Amino acid sequence: MLTILLVLAVWALLWLPIALVCWRLWRWPLQYPVPPEQRLPLLLPLYGLAPLLLWGLQRVGGESFADYGLVLSGGLMRSLMLGWGWGLAGVLGIYGVQIGVGWQQRPTLTSLSWPLQGGILLLALVVGGVEELMFRGFVVNQLQPAYGVGAMVAIASGLFAMLHLIWDGPAGIVNLPGLTLMGVVLILARWADGGSLGLAWGLHSGWVAALAWLDTTGNGIASGTGPTWLVGRPGYPLTGGLGLGLLLLTGGVLWGWGSRGVMG
């Protein structure tokens, strides 16, 4: 656990000067939640540092990215594509339900240029990949020898959820239970995939891409007229029953797959 906290602290300390330079260079006000137009310049160095930090740690500890479940192979790519399609379909399915009952307008995805759509896809793959490598790879591997399964899952998922407070600050506290559940589901995805990060990476990236595409069109999944307890608070779909239900359903399928050895 000490190693995990040390790595996370070094990650934050390496990123903080870069973030302060960005805020000063563009004269951004320090505010929470961080506005969407400020997140990308701050996110890229943060997520760029993580693989380098883990690579440096491996030079000392002798582990490799393969130990974390990241092995570039045909199997990983198949799992990645399966998870991406599954994640995308799940979010769009929730959105379709809201359209069907009149809570949402049909999104105008055609208004997004191909370069913008491609950029969102690439960013989603980077975000999903780095977070899976860090939290379902490194953190899970560090916790497994010292903790039981339940404690390992709870700690890893809780740390993953709290990372998002970097962007949302106190307003994001309401989202922590949903993000923690998301972390649990993604650990299940690694387990169901025989220890590979491919399926978890794909699911995560598919969710991020779908939400980003909808947000970019102005039709965020939690921006409709439905009841808050069901669709979630604006900007936080995991505070509503539909988003949580999607995670529970996904987790149930993954549990079934893992128990039967379908993926691995």
N, C-alpha and C positions, 0 to 999 in steps of 0.2 A: 504493500500500500504506500509505503514511503517513496518508493521509486516512482509510482504513478503521480503522486502529488508533486514530486520534484520535477518530473518531466512537464507536467501541466504548468507549473510555476515558471520554468525556464521558457516554455512556449509563449506564455503571456509576456514575460519580461523582454523577450526578443522582439515581439510584435509591438509592444507599447510605444517605443520611440518612433517606429514607422507610422503608427496611427496618429501620434501627436504631430508629426511633420505634415501629414495629410490634412489634419484639422487646421493647422496654422497656414499651410500653403494656400488652401482654398478658402480660408477664413470661415470655416463652418462653425456654427454655434454648437457647443457641447449640450446635447439634449437626448432624452430618451422618450420613446423608442427612437433609435437611429433611423432617419428617413431613408427610404429605399434608394434614392440617388446617391447617398453617401456610403451605402453598404458595400457596393462592388469594389471600389478602390481600397476599402479596409479589409474586405474578405480575402482578396487575392493574395496579399502577403501573408495573412494569417494561415491560410490553407496551403500556401507554398512552403512555409517553414516546417510544417508538421512532418512530411516525409523526410526532409533533410535532418530534422532532429532525431527521428527514429532510426535513420540510417547511421547517424553518429553514435547513437546508443548501442546499435548492433556491433559496431566496431569494438566496443568495450565488453559487451555481454555475450557476444557470440551467436545471438539469434539472427534470423533472417526474415524477410517479408514472407517467405514461404511458411515459416512457423506461425505467422499471423493469419494465414489462410489466403494469401495473395500469391498465386502461382499462375503466370501467364500461360494459358493452355486453351485448347479447344473446349474443354469442359467448363472452364471458368467463363469463357465467352458465351457458351450456350446458356449457362445459368444467369449470366448478366442480362442477356436478351430476354429470357423468360421472365425474370424479375421485373425488368423495365416495362415490358408489356403488361404484366399483371398490375404493377403499381399504377401505371397510366390509366388502365381500364377501371381500376377501383375508384380513383378520384373522379374520372369523367362519369362513372356510373352514379355516384352520389349527386353530381351536378345534374345529370339527366333526370334523376328522381325529382330534384327541385324544379326543373323546367316543367316536368309532367304535372306537378301539382300547382303550378303557377307562382312559385316563389322566386323564380329567376327568369331572366330573358336569355334567349339563345346567344351564345358568345359569337363574336365576329372574328374568328380566328384568321379569316382571309385578310383582315386588315394588318396582320403581322407579316412583315417582309420575310423572305426566306433567310437572309442573313441574320435577322433578329431571332427567328425560330431556331436556327442552327446554333446561335450564341447561347440561347437559353438551354438547349440540349447539352452543349459542351459544359456550361457552368454547372448544370445539374449533375453531370457525371463526375466533375471535379469535387463538388461538395459531398455527394454521396460517397465517392471513393475515399476521400480523405477522412471523413467521419467514421466510415466503416473500418478503415485501417487503424485509426487511433482507438476507437471505443469498442468495436467488436473484435479487433485484432489484438493490438498491444495491451489494452486495459484488461480484457477478458483473460488473456494469457498470463498476465501478471497476477491476477486474482485467483485463478483456478487452483494453484498448488496450496494456497493458504486458507481458502474459505470453502464452505459447502456451496452447492449449486445455488441455493436460494439467496444466500448472502452475496455471492458473486454477481448474480443477475441484478439484484437490487442496487448494489453499489455502482456497477458499470452503467446501468440505465439511469440512475440518479445523476451521476457525473455528466453523462451525455445531455440530460435535460438541462442541467444548470449552465452548461456552456452557452446555451441560447440566450441567457440573461445578458450576455455581452451586447446583444443587439436591442433587446427589449427593456432591460432594466426592470424596475419594480412592476411595471405593467405586465411583464411576461410571467409573473409568478402564477397567475391563473392558468397558464399553459403547461406548467410543470407536470401535473399528473398525466396529461395526455402524451407529452413527450417521453415521460418515463415508460409508459405503456408501449410507445413506439420502440423504445430501446429494447424492451423485453421481446417484442415481436421480431426485431432484427437479430437478436441473439438466437432466437428459435430458427430463423432463416439460416444462420451459419451452421447450426446443429443439423438441421434437415438436409443441408447441402454437404454433409460429411466433413465439416470443418473448413470448407472453402468460403471465401467472402463473396463469391460471384452472385448468388441469389440475393443476399442482403444488399449488396451494392446496387443491383438492378432495381429491387423494390424501392430503396431509398431514392435513387435517382429518378425513377418513374414518378414517385409522389412529388418530388421537388419540381420536376419539369412541368407536370400537369398544373400544379398550383401556380407556378410562375407564368405559364402561358395564360391562364385565366386571369390572374392579377394584372397582367400587361394589357389585356383587353378591357380592363375595368369591370370585369365580371367575377370578382373573387368569390370563392366557394362559400364564404361566410358573409357575403355582402347582400344577400337577398332579403325578402320580406318574411321569411319563415320564423317560427318561434326560436328564440335564442337557445333554449335548452336543447333544441334539436339540431339547428344548423351551426351553432357556436357564435361566439362574439366576433364582431368584425375583425378580420385579420388573424383570427385564432380558431381555425376549423376544428382543432382537437379539443375544444371546450364544449362541443356539441355532441349529441347522441349519434348523429350520422357518422361523424369522423371516428368516434370511439368504437362504434359498431363495426366499421370497416376494419379497424385494427384487430378487434376481437375475432372477427370472421377470418381474417388473414392468419392470425395466430393459431386458430383452430385447425385450419387446413395444413399449416406447417407442422403442427404437432402430429397430425395424422400421417403426413408424409414421413416425418422423422421416425415415428414409431414403426412404420412399415418398411423403412429403408428405401423409399421410392427414389430419393435423389442420390443417396450415397451408396 
